[in-house]
């Protein structure tokens, strides 16, 4: 055991040296504008329609970017799609964004995020960044065009919920991930647009955005790979990998304890410690305030692995009123710029820096206290 820990410590020291060098390179990139990203500046990174669906639609359309149907052809070569032998005449393909398919009912209607058709063959793409599945959502789309192939696109390749499937078989849906399927496809699109500089750089910026959303913005480091491959280090590397999730769970629980001890006056944290913070969706930190009768404040992760953090005020379980009818809640939401709402929530997505916590920078912020101060600052501003 002592030898194993010594090996792990040695490997971590070597990796830390490589990581420090990577940070120095990143700083040079920042100073030279190579990390400039217009999507971050416009705060569009979490917008499914305004950014993600719109960009996918524009790339799949042959008439806008100058690459004709080459992007679409490459899209059909994504292994999980190619495996289904999907046929589309790329010279006749039309792409519709937010296609209306009729008034919403239990099993029909709604809007399809992306609808691709050549007139005879059809492809339905349901694009999920952080939004929840709707009841019978995929069933409704299937009923609109039963012969269409259907893609369920998420950040990490999650399967649709049973509620969304509405009785459809899960294996009838092609589950794609931005991390493992779309980013590689976009990288090929960059190669295909070598002579289209505006298109190429736009795609590169979008890849950067997706890499941040999927916690994969740290490119492979060949030096670290070579260290791990060494026979003396591979055992230590597996030990680190096998214990990383457990370590982060402990860090989250320690963070929760620390947060509860430093809350602003009048606040109580209702969140309990978790054995598994990483694979649970729609969980986070809930705070009760002494002067609020009908609602609480909440920081909630919409995705697994501490991703998609949104912030807002949520109706108490004991309250039967629509939160949008509660004057105090409406006033607070307006003051905090919580621009999204339903009968249960006023909310908005956090800024990109705080959106995803499953990365080294965010975990360091948890450990050093800056993440706690950010949360406390928001709670303080709410009173």
HELIX and SHEET records of a PDB file:
HELIX    1   1 UNK A    2  UNK A   31  1                                  30    
HELIX    2   2 UNK A   38  UNK A   41  1                                   4    
HELIX    3   3 UNK A   48  UNK A   53  3                                   6    
HELIX    4   4 UNK A   54  UNK A   60  1                                   7    
HELIX    5   5 UNK A   70  UNK A   75  1                                   6    
HELIX    6   6 UNK A   79  UNK A   82  1                                   4    
HELIX    7   7 UNK A  137  UNK A  144  1                                   8    
HELIX    8   8 UNK A  162  UNK A  165  1                                   4    
HELIX    9   9 UNK A  170  UNK A  172  5                                   3    
HELIX   10  10 UNK A  178  UNK A  182  3                                   5    
HELIX   11  11 UNK A  183  UNK A  192  1                                  10    
HELIX   12  12 UNK A  197  UNK A  213  1                                  17    
HELIX   13  13 UNK A  222  UNK A  229  1                                   8    
HELIX   14  14 UNK A  234  UNK A  261  1                                  28    
HELIX   15  15 UNK A  323  UNK A  325  5                                   3    
HELIX   16  16 UNK A  327  UNK A  335  1                                   9    
HELIX   17  17 UNK A  352  UNK A  355  1                                   4    
HELIX   18  18 UNK A  360  UNK A  368  1                                   9    
HELIX   19  19 UNK A  370  UNK A  381  1                                  12    
SHEET    1   A 5 UNK A  94  UNK A 100  0                                        
SHEET    2   A 5 UNK A 111  UNK A 117 -1                                        
SHEET    3   A 5 UNK A 122  UNK A 127 -1                                        
SHEET    4   A 5 UNK A 149  UNK A 154  1                                        
SHEET    5   A 5 UNK A 173  UNK A 177  1                                        
SHEET    1   B 6 UNK A 267  UNK A 269  0                                        
SHEET    2   B 6 UNK A 283  UNK A 289 -1                                        
SHEET    3   B 6 UNK A 295  UNK A 303 -1                                        
SHEET    4   B 6 UNK A 307  UNK A 315 -1                                        
SHEET    5   B 6 UNK A 345  UNK A 349 -1                                        
SHEET    6   B 6 UNK A 340  UNK A 341 -1                                        
END                                                                             
